[in-house]
Amino acid sequence: MLKEFKEFAIKGNMLDMAVGVIIGSAFSGLVTALVNSVIMPLLSIFTGKLDFSQLFIAMDGKAYATLAEAEAAGASVVAYGSFISQVLNFLIMAFVVFLFVKTINRMRERGKKEEVPAAPTVKKCPYCLSEIPVAATRCAHCTSQLTDEEAVTEG
């Protein structure tokens, strides 16, 4: 059983997945920093200096100036501002992944060589419908004399 586990653990797909998870978590931190440090401040310019991280509803019915003040008082809060930040994180991350996949697919398409169809090597005899070489002027099966217009060329 230990041998089977070792073979499973060192398979290429498993290592690729591990690298993807590590890079994904680092990317997630980068996007979170982008949203919190750049996008939210820019968005607050258009929303009248509104700080999304301070948007909350206190469940005890009292009014608190800040989220920290409400939490210090022991009030249950619904911090919907952090939810808005997480939604923006998700949308930005999904958009960046979309652009990344689109770029990779475009590079793959460019890498494919245009396949030129091969010249036909056989044609059909119009009389017996047997396949004969393109250069043939007489059918080997029915011995009919062929003209270039009569034979049907196939790929």
C-alpha positions in Angstrom: 0.0 0.0 0.0 2.9 2.4 0.7 4.3 1.7 -2.7 1.0 2.5 -4.4 0.7 5.7 -2.4 4.2 6.7 -3.4 3.4 6.1 -7.1 0.2 8.2 -6.7 1.9 11.0 -4.9 4.6 11.5 -7.5 2.5 11.4 -10.6 2.8 14.4 -12.9 -0.8 15.5 -12.5 -0.6 15.5 -8.8 2.5 17.8 -8.8 0.9 20.1 -11.4 -2.2 20.4 -9.3 -0.1 21.2 -6.2 1.8 23.9 -8.1 -1.5 25.3 -9.3 -3.0 25.5 -5.8 0.1 27.3 -4.5 0.2 29.8 -7.3 -3.6 30.2 -7.0 -3.4 31.1 -3.3 -0.6 33.6 -4.0 -2.7 35.1 -6.8 -5.7 35.3 -4.5 -3.6 37.3 -2.0 -2.5 39.6 -4.8 -6.0 40.2 -6.0 -7.2 40.9 -2.4 -4.5 43.5 -2.0 -5.4 45.0 -5.3 -9.1 45.3 -4.4 -8.4 46.6 -0.9 -5.6 49.0 -1.7 -6.4 50.3 -5.2 -10.0 49.5 -6.4 -11.9 50.2 -3.2 -10.3 53.6 -2.6 -10.9 54.5 -6.2 -14.5 53.3 -5.9 -14.9 55.4 -2.7 -14.1 58.5 -4.7 -17.3 57.9 -6.8 -19.4 56.9 -3.8 -18.6 59.9 -1.6 -15.6 58.6 0.3 -17.5 55.6 1.4 -15.3 52.9 3.1 -16.8 49.6 2.2 -15.1 47.8 5.0 -17.1 49.9 7.5 -20.5 49.0 6.0 -22.3 46.9 8.6 -25.6 46.4 10.4 -25.6 46.0 14.2 -28.1 43.3 15.2 -28.7 44.8 18.7 -30.4 47.8 17.2 -27.9 50.4 18.5 -25.9 52.8 16.4 -22.1 52.5 16.3 -19.7 54.8 14.4 -17.4 52.1 13.2 -17.3 48.3 12.8 -14.5 48.1 15.4 -16.6 50.0 17.9 -19.6 47.6 17.4 -17.4 44.5 17.8 -15.7 46.0 20.9 -19.2 46.5 22.4 -19.9 42.8 21.7 -22.7 43.5 19.3 -23.5 40.9 16.6 -22.9 42.6 13.2 -23.6 41.8 9.6 -20.5 43.2 7.9 -21.9 43.4 4.3 -19.1 45.7 3.3 -16.6 42.9 3.5 -19.0 40.8 1.4 -19.0 43.5 -1.3 -15.2 43.4 -1.2 -15.1 39.6 -1.6 -17.6 39.8 -4.5 -15.3 42.3 -6.2 -12.3 40.0 -5.4 -14.1 37.1 -7.1 -15.1 39.1 -10.2 -11.6 40.5 -10.7 -10.0 37.1 -10.2 -12.5 35.4 -12.6 -11.9 38.1 -15.2 -8.1 37.7 -14.9 -8.4 34.0 -15.2 -10.6 34.4 -18.2 -8.0 36.7 -19.9 -5.3 34.2 -19.1 -7.1 31.2 -20.5 -8.1 33.2 -23.6 -4.5 34.2 -24.2 -3.3 30.6 -23.8 -5.9 29.4 -26.2 -4.9 32.1 -28.7 -1.3 31.0 -28.4 -2.2 27.4 -29.0 -4.2 28.3 -32.1 -1.3 30.3 -33.5 1.0 27.4 -32.8 -1.1 25.0 -35.0 0.2 24.8 -38.5 -2.3 25.2 -41.2 -2.7 21.8 -42.7 -2.7 21.9 -46.5 -4.9 19.2 -47.9 -2.9 16.6 -49.7 -3.3 16.3 -53.4 -5.6 13.5 -54.4 -3.9 10.3 -55.3 -6.9 8.4 -56.6 -10.0 9.0 -58.7 -13.1 7.0 -59.5 -13.8 5.5 -62.8 -17.2 6.9 -64.0 -18.2 3.5 -65.5 -17.4 1.0 -62.8 -16.8 3.4 -59.9 -13.5 1.6 -59.0 -10.7 3.7 -57.5 -7.8 4.1 -59.9 -4.6 6.3 -59.8 -5.0 9.9 -60.8 -2.6 9.6 -63.7 -4.4 6.6 -65.2 -6.0 7.1 -68.6 -7.6 3.6 -68.7 -9.4 1.8 -65.9 -7.6 -1.2 -64.6 -10.9 -2.9 -63.6 -13.2 -2.3 -66.6 -10.6 -1.2 -69.1 -12.6 1.8 -70.2 -10.7 4.6 -71.8 -10.9 7.7 -69.6 -10.7 11.4 -70.3 -9.8 14.0 -67.7 -13.3 15.3 -67.5 -14.9 11.9 -66.8 -13.0 10.8 -63.8 -14.1 11.9 -60.4 -11.2 12.9 -58.2 -11.2 12.0 -54.5 -9.0 13.2 -51.6 
